[in-house]
């Protein structure tokens, strides 16, 4: 059964850092684009970052550029989101998504292009 599990969320003060992880199992995750998304109650899921299967291409939503870094460790079926200089507006449940088409050479942070199987991990940025 294909699945992935998000972890690493926590309560952190403004300006702090966190590293989120997405652990995949049950499928060949290194064939697929992986994206990170976030959602707050009452709002649509927002794309944050994505990375292609080999890790050569990444993309970010504008307001996290320079603060968030996506990376992947295909040997261990992990995708990480390193977040620094966190702001209260980064508070959300963070999800990873799996792109639907293998071996894409580009990635997009449109949620409609991904499947979501995990429960997400809560990130709260507050003093």
Backbone bond lengths (Angstrom), bond angles and torsions (degrees), N, CA, C in turn:
res aa  C-N    CA-C-N  psi(-1)  N-CA   C-N-CA  omega(-1)  CA-C   N-CA-C  phi
1 X - - - 1.454 - - 1.526 108.56 -
2 X 1.345 115.34 128.37 1.457 119.55 179.58 1.518 109.87 -75.90
3 X 1.306 115.11 134.65 1.455 118.73 176.23 1.512 110.09 -159.84
4 X 1.309 115.26 164.88 1.449 120.63 170.20 1.511 108.96 -145.35
5 X 1.300 115.80 154.78 1.457 122.62 -175.37 1.516 108.95 -129.71
6 X 1.329 115.60 127.57 1.456 121.18 176.99 1.529 109.84 -93.12
7 X 1.316 116.09 145.90 1.457 120.59 177.49 1.520 109.53 -152.51
8 X 1.326 115.15 168.44 1.457 121.01 174.84 1.508 115.49 105.64
9 X 1.328 117.20 -7.05 1.454 119.22 179.22 1.520 111.64 -68.90
10 X 1.333 114.98 153.87 1.468 118.84 -177.14 1.518 108.85 -167.53
11 X 1.312 115.64 175.61 1.462 122.54 170.40 1.518 107.86 -90.32
12 X 1.321 116.95 127.14 1.449 121.04 -177.76 1.533 108.78 -140.30
13 X 1.324 115.90 151.04 1.460 120.09 178.79 1.522 111.21 -77.71
14 X 1.321 117.33 155.22 1.477 119.28 174.64 1.523 110.64 -53.61
15 X 1.317 115.68 137.46 1.460 121.39 -176.11 1.510 113.67 90.09
16 X 1.311 116.85 -8.17 1.459 120.79 -178.62 1.517 113.16 -80.93
17 X 1.338 114.27 -177.43 1.464 121.20 -176.09 1.521 110.31 -131.27
18 X 1.319 114.90 153.47 1.461 122.46 173.00 1.518 108.63 -147.70
19 X 1.333 115.50 153.50 1.454 119.80 170.96 1.520 108.37 -123.03
20 X 1.316 115.36 119.03 1.452 121.25 176.57 1.518 109.32 -93.59
21 X 1.334 115.16 150.35 1.459 120.62 177.93 1.518 110.01 -129.81
22 X 1.314 114.74 145.68 1.459 122.33 175.00 1.517 106.60 -123.13
23 X 1.319 116.40 115.86 1.465 122.22 -178.37 1.519 109.32 -105.55
24 X 1.328 116.47 122.64 1.466 121.51 -177.57 1.516 110.71 -102.29
25 X 1.313 115.39 151.37 1.462 120.31 174.83 1.522 108.69 -153.47
26 X 1.325 115.61 156.61 1.449 120.08 174.70 1.511 115.23 83.24
27 X 1.325 118.00 1.46 1.459 120.70 176.54 1.520 108.06 -157.49
28 X 1.320 114.66 166.73 1.466 119.95 -177.28 1.516 108.26 -85.08
29 X 1.315 115.16 82.60 1.460 120.13 -172.12 1.520 112.98 -62.91
30 X 1.336 117.01 -25.92 1.468 117.49 -176.88 1.515 112.24 -73.98
31 X 1.337 118.40 -1.83 1.458 120.85 173.71 1.534 112.30 -84.93
32 X 1.323 117.07 -13.17 1.451 120.47 -165.67 1.520 113.75 -120.23
33 X 1.331 113.96 148.79 1.465 120.32 166.90 1.529 108.70 -61.44
34 X 1.321 115.86 140.36 1.460 122.25 173.54 1.520 107.60 -121.34
35 X 1.312 116.19 136.74 1.460 120.86 177.87 1.513 111.65 -124.94
36 X 1.304 115.74 154.90 1.462 122.24 171.19 1.522 108.45 -110.34
37 X 1.316 114.25 136.35 1.457 121.50 -177.71 1.523 107.89 -133.95
38 X 1.320 116.00 162.78 1.463 119.05 176.33 1.518 109.67 -142.38
39 X 1.310 113.67 156.22 1.466 118.81 -176.96 1.518 109.69 -148.37
40 X 1.330 114.57 136.82 1.457 121.26 171.85 1.517 107.57 -114.23
41 X 1.314 117.08 154.63 1.472 119.35 -177.81 1.521 112.29 -55.40
42 X 1.318 115.19 133.80 1.452 120.46 176.90 1.510 115.23 85.24
43 X 1.324 116.48 -1.70 1.471 119.91 179.68 1.518 110.41 -122.95
44 X 1.317 115.33 159.76 1.464 120.45 177.66 1.528 110.67 -72.80
45 X 1.321 113.95 155.97 1.463 119.12 176.59 1.529 109.09 -65.41
46 X 1.319 115.65 132.38 1.466 122.14 -176.38 1.519 110.39 -108.98
47 X 1.320 116.19 132.56 1.458 119.95 174.61 1.512 110.94 -73.25
48 X 1.320 117.35 135.89 1.463 122.80 -178.10 1.523 111.12 -111.20
49 X 1.334 116.57 -49.04 1.462 120.71 -175.91 1.510 109.11 -159.37
50 X 1.332 116.06 156.53 1.456 120.57 175.46 1.517 109.36 -145.82
51 X 1.342 115.38 159.93 1.450 121.08 -179.40 1.517 108.82 -145.81
52 X 1.320 116.79 136.65 1.459 120.44 179.56 1.519 111.19 -73.61
53 X 1.331 115.54 171.74 1.462 120.52 -171.04 1.522 112.77 -58.95
54 X 1.331 117.44 -40.90 1.453 119.94 179.87 1.508 114.01 -87.91
55 X 1.321 116.22 -5.98 1.454 120.04 178.87 1.512 114.73 85.88
56 X 1.341 117.64 5.59 1.461 119.14 -174.28 1.514 113.54 -80.96
57 X 1.318 116.97 -21.65 1.464 120.87 -178.17 1.520 109.48 -126.91
58 X 1.333 114.34 132.74 1.464 120.31 177.61 1.522 107.89 -132.37
59 X 1.309 115.67 163.66 1.458 121.23 174.81 1.525 107.97 -150.69
60 X 1.326 115.04 152.78 1.456 121.38 -177.75 1.527 109.68 -137.84
61 X 1.311 115.78 150.97 1.456 119.44 168.54 1.524 107.25 -69.54
62 X 1.326 116.96 147.02 1.468 120.77 -170.04 1.522 113.75 -54.77
63 X 1.325 117.17 -41.32 1.462 117.11 -171.43 1.526 114.94 -80.84
64 X 1.343 117.71 7.56 1.464 119.07 170.44 1.520 111.52 -117.38
65 X 1.319 117.07 -5.00 1.466 119.89 -179.74 1.522 110.01 -59.21
66 X 1.309 114.84 134.78 1.453 120.61 -178.36 1.512 113.70 87.45
67 X 1.327 117.27 -12.98 1.470 121.10 179.20 1.525 112.32 -115.05
68 X 1.313 117.99 -32.97 1.460 122.41 -178.08 1.524 109.61 -110.29
69 X 1.327 115.70 144.20 1.459 121.77 176.59 1.514 109.42 -134.01
70 X 1.327 116.29 125.05 1.464 121.06 177.25 1.526 108.43 -99.57
71 X 1.319 116.46 141.12 1.458 121.39 178.05 1.520 108.47 -149.41
72 X 1.329 116.39 165.15 1.457 118.59 179.51 1.525 110.25 -140.47
73 X 1.308 113.97 149.33 1.464 124.18 177.67 1.515 105.33 -123.37
74 X 1.321 116.74 89.50 1.465 120.18 -173.70 1.530 112.63 -66.93
75 X 1.289 116.99 -29.12 1.466 119.30 179.76 1.523 110.91 -61.39
76 X 1.316 115.85 -33.42 1.458 120.64 -179.30 1.526 113.29 -108.81
77 X 1.339 116.19 10.41 1.466 121.98 177.06 1.535 111.53 55.62
78 X 1.322 115.49 44.61 1.464 120.59 -179.52 1.526 110.53 -122.33
79 X 1.324 115.02 144.27 1.456 121.72 169.54 1.526 106.80 -127.93
80 X 1.322 116.32 130.85 1.458 121.50 -176.69 1.513 111.01 -112.20
81 X 1.318 115.05 152.82 1.456 121.94 170.21 1.520 107.08 -127.74
82 X 1.318 115.86 104.75 1.460 121.65 176.48 1.516 108.57 -85.83
83 X 1.317 115.95 124.90 1.467 120.96 -176.65 1.526 108.63 -122.73
84 X 1.318 116.35 125.61 1.466 121.50 176.69 1.521 108.56 -125.16
85 X 1.326 114.95 168.01 1.471 120.82 179.94 1.527 111.36 50.03
86 X 1.317 115.18 47.16 1.468 119.99 -175.75 1.522 111.47 -66.28
87 X 1.323 114.78 145.96 1.455 123.09 -178.66 1.531 109.46 -120.23
88 X 1.309 117.59 156.84 1.475 118.43 177.42 1.525 113.16 -55.01
89 X 1.305 117.11 -32.60 1.467 119.39 179.86 1.521 113.49 -72.15
90 X 1.311 117.96 -5.47 1.474 121.50 173.31 1.525 111.33 -83.14
91 X 1.319 117.06 -6.41 1.461 120.83 179.11 1.517 110.53 -62.04
92 X 1.317 116.67 125.97 1.469 122.41 -177.14 1.522 108.94 -178.62
93 X 1.311 115.62 170.73 1.466 120.82 164.94 1.527 106.53 -89.11
94 X 1.320 115.68 127.27 1.459 121.60 -177.71 1.534 109.46 -102.26
95 X 1.319 114.81 133.27 1.463 122.65 -179.53 1.521 109.88 -124.02
96 X 1.322 116.41 147.65 1.454 118.02 166.00 1.520 108.62 -103.02
97 X 1.302 115.11 149.37 1.452 121.65 179.85 1.523 109.87 -128.08
98 X 1.329 116.02 153.55 1.454 122.45 -179.74 1.519 108.97 -109.62
99 X 1.328 116.06 124.74 1.450 120.07 177.73 1.519 111.37 -61.19
100 X 1.306 116.74 148.26 1.463 121.40 -172.10 1.525 112.90 -83.77
101 X 1.312 118.80 -18.63 1.467 121.60 -175.80 1.522 108.63 -116.24
102 X 1.343 118.02 126.73 1.471 119.78 -179.59 1.522 112.84 -73.47
103 X 1.319 114.59 157.24 1.454 123.34 170.85 1.525 114.07 60.92
104 X 1.327 116.75 33.94 1.448 119.24 175.43 1.524 109.83 -73.67
105 X 1.325 115.82 143.22 1.466 119.63 -178.67 1.520 112.06 -94.44
106 X 1.330 116.13 -8.67 1.454 120.88 174.22 1.509 108.08 -131.29
107 X 1.322 115.74 165.81 1.449 117.96 174.92 1.521 109.53 -133.36
108 X 1.293 114.68 158.00 1.441 122.22 179.41 1.510 108.55 -129.68
109 X 1.314 117.26 152.43 1.458 119.33 178.97 1.530 110.10 -104.51
110 X 1.334 115.92 35.51 1.454 121.50 173.97 1.518 108.97 -90.01
111 X 1.310 117.49 120.74 1.456 121.43 -174.78 1.523 112.48 -60.26
112 X 1.319 117.55 -28.48 1.461 120.70 -178.31 1.519 112.83 -65.94
113 X 1.323 118.29 -14.54 1.456 122.65 -179.22 1.528 112.52 -90.88
114 X 1.327 117.96 3.79 1.463 121.79 -172.85 1.523 111.83 -126.96
115 X 1.329 114.06 157.83 1.452 122.08 167.50 1.525 108.69 -105.12
116 X 1.310 115.03 141.89 1.462 121.15 -178.32 1.519 108.52 -121.80
117 X 1.333 116.55 121.57 1.452 120.82 -177.90 1.523 113.29 -119.16
118 X 1.347 116.82 -13.14 1.457 119.42 -173.88 1.519 112.72 -93.21
119 X 1.321 115.13 173.19 1.458 122.17 -179.00 1.520 112.64 -91.85
120 X 1.310 116.57 -9.56 1.454 120.20 -179.43 1.515 112.11 84.60
121 X 1.312 114.83 169.61 1.467 121.83 177.10 1.523 108.49 -135.99
122 X 1.331 115.71 133.80 1.473 120.97 -173.40 1.521 110.55 -82.47
123 X 1.324 115.25 128.17 1.460 122.30 171.60 1.517 107.73 -114.92
124 X 1.322 116.27 123.49 1.456 121.46 178.44 1.518 108.46 -124.28
125 X 1.326 115.69 122.75 1.457 121.31 179.57 1.526 107.40 -112.38
126 X 1.306 115.33 108.82 1.461 120.16 -174.39 1.518 109.92 -157.87
127 X 1.325 115.66 146.95 1.459 120.12 175.26 1.530 110.08 -92.75
